[in-house]
Amino acid sequence: MSRVVFSMGSNLGDREAALTTAIEAVGPEAVSEVYETTPWGGDDEQPAYYNIAVIAADPEKRAEDWLALGQRLEAEAGRVRDPERPYGPRTLDVDLVAVYEDDGTPVLSDDPRLTLPHPLAHLRAFVLVPWFAIDRDAELPGKGRVRDLLRDESVAADARALRRLHPIWSEHGEACEP
């Protein structure tokens, strides 16, 4: 069995519908509330994002399978990648933050197609805050406990700017009305 932590975001179209559809396809163990965030990476000429964290497990999936699922979900949501705007707007962004084997061992990879853990996760409040909200003991492999990463001055400043909105998914495995 493997367990995955996804960070999902959307800032184009029906953001909640894009996230809900992705959640349904993943079959989550846990889903954070929705957080509205400003664009990250210096490309500020775009709408705000809705971001969530999702934890899922599957006895049959390897890290490569989780990556393929995330890429399929992005394609089905109509995501178009613009090489000129790597942090540009998107209908759906699905990032693998971390993947763990059934014994809890983190999967590590420096393959350019699948780098694990996500190389920028420790810098992104929009990843860390939702993840911490659903797993208070979370640890980003090679970087430390998420609670400690959130204390970094620049991450903490970004975290204060996040706006928690509402649950998007109930504990019973169904979409919530906002």
N, C-alpha and C positions, 0 to 999 in steps of 0.2 A: 504494500500500500504506500502511496505517497500523499503528501499533504502539501497544499500550495497556498500562498498568500498572494492574492491579486490586488493591484490598485487599478481601479477603473474610473475613467472620467469622460465627460462629454460637455461640449459647449456649443454645439450646432444642432439645430432641429429640436425635436422633442427630447430633451436631455433625460428626463425621467423614464420615458419609454425605452430609450436606448439602453439605459442601465438595467431596467427591469428585465428586458429581453435577454441581456447577457447573464444576469443572475439566474434566470430560469434555466438557461443552457448549462450552467456550471453545476447546479445542484449543491448549493452551499451548506456548510455547517454553521457559518455565522456571517452576518452582513452588518456593516456599520450603518449609522444614520448617514444621511446625505450632508455633505459639507459644501458650501459655496465658496469658491476660491478665485482669486485673481490669477490671470495667466502667469506661468512661471517660465523663466528662461530668457526674459528680455523682449519677447514678442507681445507687447501690451495692446496692440491694436486689434483686439478680438473680444468677444463676450466672455463673461465669467464662466467658470467651469462648475459642474456638479461632480464631486468626487466621493467615492466610497472605497472601503476595503472589504474584500470577500475572502473567507477561508473555506477551502473545500478539500475533500479527500476522496480518493478512488483507488481501489486495490489493483486496478489494471494500468493506471497511468504512470508514465515516466515523465521527467521534466520536458522532454521533447514533445510529448503528447499534450501537456498543458500549454506549451508554446503554440502548437498547431491549433488548439482550441481557441486561444486568445486571438490569433491571427484570423481564424475563420469568423469569429464574432465581429471583429473589426470590419472585415470585408462585407459581411451580411448587413452591417449597419451603414454601409456606403462610405467607409473611411477612404479618403484619398490622401496619399502622402505627397507632400510638396517638398522636394529636396532643398528649395530655397528658404523654406520656413519649417525647420525641424521641430520647433515648439509652437507651430501654428495651430489654428483651430481644427477641430475634428468632431465628427459625429460620435465616435467612440474610440477611446484609447484603453487598451488592456495591457498592463505591464505585469510580468511575473516579478514579484519582489523577492520571494524566496520559495524554495521547494525543499521538502524534508522527506527522507525515507521513513519507512514505518517504524523504525527504532528511534526516530528523532534526529538522526544524523542529517545535517544540511547537505544538499547537493551543491557542489562548487563547480563552476565552469567558467573558463575564460575564452570560450569559443565566441567569435564576434556575432554569430547568429543567436547565441543563447548564453549571455553572461549572467551568472548567478553567484551571489545575490545580485540584485539590480545595482549597477555601479553608482547610481545617484540617489538611491532611496534614503540614505542617511542625511541628505541635504534637503529633503523635501517634506515640509510640514504637511502638505496635502496627502502624503503617503503615510507618514508616521502617526499623525493624530487619529485618523480613522482606524488604523491598525491597533493602536494602543486602546482605543475605545472598546474593541471587541476581544482583546487579549492583553490584559495588564502585565503578563509575564513575557511578552514578546521579546525576542532577541533577534537582531539582524546579524547573521553570520559574519564574523570578521570585524564587526563594527561595535557590537555591544548591545546592551538592553535598550529597547526603544524609549523607555522612560528617561534614560540618561541622555540619549541622543536628542530628545526634545528640550533638554536644558541648554544645548549649544545656543549661543547668543543669536546668531542669524536665524536658526530654525525656530527658536522661541519667538522671535519677532514675527516671523511668518505665521506661526501657529496662532498668535493673538489676532491676526487678521482673518482667520478662517471664520466662517459663519455657519454654525450648526443649524440645519433646517429641520429635518424630520426623518423618521424611519421611512425606508422605501420598501422594506421587506419585513414581514412578521416572523416571529419565532416559530410559527406553524408552517413556514415554507410557502408563503403567498405574498403577492404584492400588496402594499398598503396604499390607501388613498392619502394624499398629502393633506 
